[in-house]
């Protein structure tokens, strides 16, 4: 059970989230018991969600300048994750028809835009391309958990913590955070490793995730946690010699 030691001070929350949540908002979340830290578990995995060229490059209807720094931040995080031998799983949409798109087509004409259906739109930027042994999962809806093999894959790998990266914060990332928490997984979101075309929605989604589902942390802090895994592994290997 959470206790007072894993709860951020009210003034720290106000400084961090005051641009999207007023005093009354924060007080209401506090009264309801939200805002405790989840922390890292023993076995994390990194999920790279919808960070393909179609969501990144400005020439595509869903791409934009907001995504470019996210790619760079994810590249740094992946380097740390791979050094720590942490599983990395990649996700991308696989929509080809109105049947695939389903109800989403009623909300966005870009879902089946011809540019988004190009093969290049489904490729990953070179900086974060999957390695040959890394898992690629295709999804038709916002959450990478919805009707995909993700949950069973995480169970097989013994994962207890998911580090969420990619696009968009107010859409697929928030949906992933909700579903991951619903699966009793710890949720970590490196703040620089997610992005959204709408800055205000990006900030509110981060606040909502941080209060309800997991921990939104600076990417450097997440990378430092991964580096500690490397040091523990080295120490364990030396002890076994």
Buried (B, 14 or more C-beta within 10 A) or exposed (E): EEEEEEBBEEEEBBEBBEEBBEEEBBEEBBEEEBBBBBEBBEBBBBBBBBBBBBBBBEEBBBBBEBBBEBBBBBBBBBEBBBBBEBBBBBBBBEBEEEEBBEEBBEEEEBBBBEBBBEEEBBBBBEEBEBEEEBBEBEBBBBBBBBEBEBBEBBEEBEBBBBBBBBBBBBBBBBBBBBBBBEBEBBBBBBBBBBBBBBEEBBBBBBBBBBBBBBBBBEBBEBBEBBEEBBEEEEEEEEEEE
